[in-house]
Amino acid sequence: MSATMEKCFRIAVLGAKKVGKTCLITQILKRGFREKYDPTIETMFRYDIHTSENKYTKLEILDTAGDFEYPDLLREAVKTSHAFALVFDLDNAMQTFREIEALRQLILEEKREQVPIIVVGNKSDLIQEDTIDNKVIDAIVSIDWGCTYLTTSAKCDVNVSDVYSTVCKELNIVVEPKAAVSDACKEAKNQTVKPTRRISLRKRRFSVKSF
């Protein structure tokens, strides 16, 4: 008997360039860590979360370009997503966190209803987590914004699974006890499309990778 899809959610992963958005996603999907930086325009990762023996929820993870380089793509990503992971670089905290503040404001402006926002400080392997900057950011996100704040290291695979479990919790996805992300992973069907020039929303192309 084939499984039935219950729901489909889209998660947009946003943040400045080189903060580790793609590396974080590939670690969540148990695909390892890539040392080489390869700029992303827009890539969709898709996989199924088994919620019971014969039901599943489809999760789409949208990996986006850094900064506000492609505003049309950014606004469309915000409009079509159900939840957001805002990623910044703990080793360059104040500068990359300012991008997070601007992205959060854009989400609040574009979305009419309240949506889950998870803030992720990546590259924890490069800093001491009790720095003043990190404590200030923790207070802003947790107290002022009322959002979940996580620190991770995509390179060392530290707390990466917490991002996955938090996304599921925020979206009320009840994962089957025996299910794991790796259980749903399959080989990617195609390669990422990365245009070398700016593109309009109408002419955009992006890849879809199924796991």
Summary of the structure (lengths in Angstrom):
residues: 211
radius of gyration: 16.6
end to end distance: 20.6
largest distance: 54.7
contacts: 629
relative contact order: 0.21
helix: 34%
strand: 27%
